[in-house]
Amino acid sequence: MICFCAERFPWRRIWQNPGEFLMSGSADMAFRALLYRRPTEPQTLAVKFGSQIFAIRLRRHRRARRYTLRIHPSDREAILTMPPRGTLADAKDFAQRHGAWIAARLGRLPKAAPFHPGTLVPLRGTDHKIVHRAATRGTVWTEIRDSGERIICVAGEHEHIDRRVHDFLKREARKDLQKAAGHYALELGVKVKRISIRDQSSRWGSCTSAGSLSFSWRLILSPPYVLDYLAAHEVGHLVEMNHSARFWKVVAKACPHTERAKSWLDTHGNDLHRYGITD
């Protein structure tokens, strides 16, 4: 007979047949997780379509009910999500059967715009050219030339340009979003606890019931009314934590350019993901 030490396995045991037992509560869930655990799995698998070979990133999710594919616009790769009991063989078969979809979606991604000297960056919706000022003290700032051209000046060594531009844009995004979120919080009579700036690929913002808001830094590359709308949207969730008709009524009343901003995001939002990445 198999015996389990109560100190190591503190769950209630109900013996049925030899070699069988039942567990309750979180211990049962933990044990099931051990059963589903796989040996070290590859992080990617290769899928061939025509003359092209694509590296598909694998992701196993405990809540997944089926195999799904999505394109990460910033990393410019396909991600395949597997259910807990899914197999690598089935995952590869699923990806291979959708090879045409993967090739088409990756092929439609906008051309990458890395943060190099000469790249045009739409800061607050207006093109700014990155200019390297190696011999100048400082970090990153903006200027307007006599010709009217707007530029983003970056001091320091060439290898630091990408990081410094990223950091600058995140700071600008935080500044604008804090101001906009504070305005709408006051208007709607709610309190924002914290604002996080990230690089989400699946959503522009999110909100928790505790009052924590999270936004994509890429919103600073959109026109100001778009960033303003996203701030109103997430703050609106502190009034209605859903997307019901009541929620949209709250947002529309607080932010009159809601529909205009949503239309802009539908048309141009995907383009924002090409900035600051390399091919």
Sequence and secondary structure as in RCSB ss.txt:
>XXXX:A:sequence
MICFCAERFPWRRIWQNPGEFLMSGSADMAFRALLYRRPTEPQTLAVKFGSQIFAIRLRRHRRARRYTLRIHPSD
REAILTMPPRGTLADAKDFAQRHGAWIAARLGRLPKAAPFHPGTLVPLRGTDHKIVHRAATRGTVWTEIRDSGER
IICVAGEHEHIDRRVHDFLKREARKDLQKAAGHYALELGVKVKRISIRDQSSRWGSCTSAGSLSFSWRLILSPPY
VLDYLAAHEVGHLVEMNHSARFWKVVAKACPHTERAKSWLDTHGNDLHRYGITD
>XXXX:A:secstr
     TTTS S  EE STT EE  HHHHHHHHHHHH  S   SEEEEEETTEEEEEEEEE TT  S EEEEETTT
TEEEEEE TT  HHHHHHHHHHTHHHHHHHHHTS   B S TT EEEETTEEEEEEEETTSSSSEEEEE TTS E
EEEEES GGGHHHHHHHHHHHHHHHHHHHHHHHHHHHHT    EEEEE  SS SEEE TTSEEEEEGGGGGS HH
HHHHHHHHHHHTTT SS SHHHHHHHHHH TTHHHHHHHHHHHGGGGGGBT   
